[in-house]
Amino acid sequence: MITVRYFASIREKLGCADETLELPCGVDSVQDLLEYLKQQHGQLWEEGLKNSAVLVAVNQAVAKRSAAIKDGDEIAFFPPVTGG
């Protein structure tokens, strides 16, 4: 099982804060997971996660989309942080 968390504007757009799912066969990286989520959830997820500026964390450490994932991991998606 993996836990996927969505933060800030992504959470608002998707209407979902988190989900737990079995790690699908062949999903070995964050990018694979993104493609899987888009296929499973449809257009809303495609729009919510398509921005290349969306940041990713694996087990609370910022990661690249090429980062490996495994059973038991927590993957979080969040928009870039801005401040002033």
C-alpha positions as protocol buffer text, in pm:
chain_id: "A"
residue {
  index: 1
  type: MET
  ca { x: 0 y: 0 z: 0 }
}
residue {
  index: 2
  type: ILE
  ca { x: 108 y: 357 z: -65 }
}
residue {
  index: 3
  type: THR
  ca { x: -38 y: 681 z: 62 }
}
residue {
  index: 4
  type: VAL
  ca { x: -84 y: 966 z: -182 }
}
residue {
  index: 5
  type: ARG
  ca { x: -141 y: 1313 z: -38 }
}
residue {
  index: 6
  type: TYR
  ca { x: -255 y: 1628 z: -215 }
}
residue {
  index: 7
  type: PHE
  ca { x: -192 y: 1974 z: -70 }
}
residue {
  index: 8
  type: ALA
  ca { x: -317 y: 2333 z: -105 }
}
residue {
  index: 9
  type: SER
  ca { x: -465 y: 2426 z: -443 }
}
residue {
  index: 10
  type: ILE
  ca { x: -417 y: 2073 z: -577 }
}
residue {
  index: 11
  type: ARG
  ca { x: -628 y: 1933 z: -293 }
}
residue {
  index: 12
  type: GLU
  ca { x: -892 y: 2198 z: -356 }
}
residue {
  index: 13
  type: LYS
  ca { x: -905 y: 2127 z: -730 }
}
residue {
  index: 14
  type: LEU
  ca { x: -925 y: 1751 z: -685 }
}
residue {
  index: 15
  type: GLY
  ca { x: -1156 y: 1760 z: -384 }
}
residue {
  index: 16
  type: CYS
  ca { x: -937 y: 1496 z: -221 }
}
residue {
  index: 17
  type: ALA
  ca { x: -676 y: 1530 z: 54 }
}
residue {
  index: 18
  type: ASP
  ca { x: -531 y: 1180 z: 36 }
}
residue {
  index: 19
  type: GLU
  ca { x: -585 y: 825 z: -76 }
}
residue {
  index: 20
  type: THR
  ca { x: -436 y: 488 z: 4 }
}
residue {
  index: 21
  type: LEU
  ca { x: -393 y: 236 z: -273 }
}
residue {
  index: 22
  type: GLU
  ca { x: -217 y: -83 z: -366 }
}
residue {
  index: 23
  type: LEU
  ca { x: 98 y: -4 z: -559 }
}
residue {
  index: 24
  type: PRO
  ca { x: 3 y: -116 z: -910 }
}
residue {
  index: 25
  type: CYS
  ca { x: 231 y: -356 z: -1094 }
}
residue {
  index: 26
  type: GLY
  ca { x: 470 y: -165 z: -1319 }
}
residue {
  index: 27
  type: VAL
  ca { x: 440 y: 160 z: -1124 }
}
residue {
  index: 28
  type: ASP
  ca { x: 798 y: 208 z: -1009 }
}
residue {
  index: 29
  type: SER
  ca { x: 847 y: 587 z: -1015 }
}
residue {
  index: 30
  type: VAL
  ca { x: 666 y: 907 z: -932 }
}
residue {
  index: 31
  type: GLN
  ca { x: 610 y: 965 z: -1306 }
}
residue {
  index: 32
  type: ASP
  ca { x: 455 y: 619 z: -1340 }
}
residue {
  index: 33
  type: LEU
  ca { x: 228 y: 700 z: -1047 }
}
residue {
  index: 34
  type: LEU
  ca { x: 122 y: 1030 z: -1205 }
}
residue {
  index: 35
  type: GLU
  ca { x: 25 y: 851 z: -1525 }
}
residue {
  index: 36
  type: TYR
  ca { x: -161 y: 583 z: -1329 }
}
residue {
  index: 37
  type: LEU
  ca { x: -356 y: 841 z: -1125 }
}
residue {
  index: 38
  type: LYS
  ca { x: -454 y: 1030 z: -1440 }
}
residue {
  index: 39
  type: GLN
  ca { x: -577 y: 707 z: -1603 }
}
residue {
  index: 40
  type: GLN
  ca { x: -769 y: 596 z: -1295 }
}
residue {
  index: 41
  type: HIS
  ca { x: -930 y: 927 z: -1202 }
}
residue {
  index: 42
  type: GLY
  ca { x: -973 y: 1095 z: -1538 }
}
residue {
  index: 43
  type: GLN
  ca { x: -980 y: 1452 z: -1659 }
}
residue {
  index: 44
  type: LEU
  ca { x: -988 y: 1624 z: -1319 }
}
residue {
  index: 45
  type: TRP
  ca { x: -662 y: 1457 z: -1212 }
}
residue {
  index: 46
  type: GLU
  ca { x: -511 y: 1522 z: -1556 }
}
residue {
  index: 47
  type: GLU
  ca { x: -577 y: 1894 z: -1508 }
}
residue {
  index: 48
  type: GLY
  ca { x: -482 y: 1903 z: -1140 }
}
residue {
  index: 49
  type: LEU
  ca { x: -147 y: 1727 z: -1181 }
}
residue {
  index: 50
  type: LYS
  ca { x: -38 y: 1833 z: -1529 }
}
residue {
  index: 51
  type: ASN
  ca { x: 158 y: 2141 z: -1430 }
}
residue {
  index: 52
  type: SER
  ca { x: 529 y: 2069 z: -1450 }
}
residue {
  index: 53
  type: ALA
  ca { x: 580 y: 2303 z: -1154 }
}
residue {
  index: 54
  type: VAL
  ca { x: 390 y: 2064 z: -923 }
}
residue {
  index: 55
  type: LEU
  ca { x: 634 y: 1957 z: -652 }
}
residue {
  index: 56
  type: VAL
  ca { x: 665 y: 1602 z: -528 }
}
residue {
  index: 57
  type: ALA
  ca { x: 783 y: 1456 z: -199 }
}
residue {
  index: 58
  type: VAL
  ca { x: 852 y: 1089 z: -133 }
}
residue {
  index: 59
  type: ASN
  ca { x: 850 y: 1005 z: 237 }
}
residue {
  index: 60
  type: GLN
  ca { x: 858 y: 1378 z: 319 }
}
residue {
  index: 61
  type: ALA
  ca { x: 1170 y: 1450 z: 110 }
}
residue {
  index: 62
  type: VAL
  ca { x: 1144 y: 1657 z: -208 }
}
residue {
  index: 63
  type: ALA
  ca { x: 1195 y: 1428 z: -505 }
}
residue {
  index: 64
  type: LYS
  ca { x: 1214 y: 1431 z: -882 }
}
residue {
  index: 65
  type: ARG
  ca { x: 948 y: 1269 z: -1095 }
}
residue {
  index: 66
  type: SER
  ca { x: 1203 y: 1001 z: -1183 }
}
residue {
  index: 67
  type: ALA
  ca { x: 1234 y: 902 z: -814 }
}
residue {
  index: 68
  type: ALA
  ca { x: 1168 y: 537 z: -738 }
}
residue {
  index: 69
  type: ILE
  ca { x: 869 y: 445 z: -522 }
}
residue {
  index: 70
  type: LYS
  ca { x: 790 y: 125 z: -338 }
}
residue {
  index: 71
  type: ASP
  ca { x: 526 y: -32 z: -120 }
}
residue {
  index: 72
  type: GLY
  ca { x: 484 y: 159 z: 206 }
}
residue {
  index: 73
  type: ASP
  ca { x: 589 y: 497 z: 66 }
}
residue {
  index: 74
  type: GLU
  ca { x: 406 y: 826 z: 111 }
}
residue {
  index: 75
  type: ILE
  ca { x: 395 y: 1039 z: -203 }
}
residue {
  index: 76
  type: ALA
  ca { x: 279 y: 1400 z: -177 }
}
residue {
  index: 77
  type: PHE
  ca { x: 194 y: 1650 z: -450 }
}
residue {
  index: 78
  type: PHE
  ca { x: 192 y: 2021 z: -379 }
}
residue {
  index: 79
  type: PRO
  ca { x: 207 y: 2347 z: -574 }
}
residue {
  index: 80
  type: PRO
  ca { x: 520 y: 2560 z: -572 }
}
residue {
  index: 81
  type: VAL
  ca { x: 546 y: 2773 z: -261 }
}
residue {
  index: 82
  type: THR
  ca { x: 551 y: 3147 z: -309 }
}
residue {
  index: 83
  type: GLY
  ca { x: 590 y: 3418 z: -58 }
}
residue {
  index: 84
  type: GLY
  ca { x: 661 y: 3779 z: -18 }
}
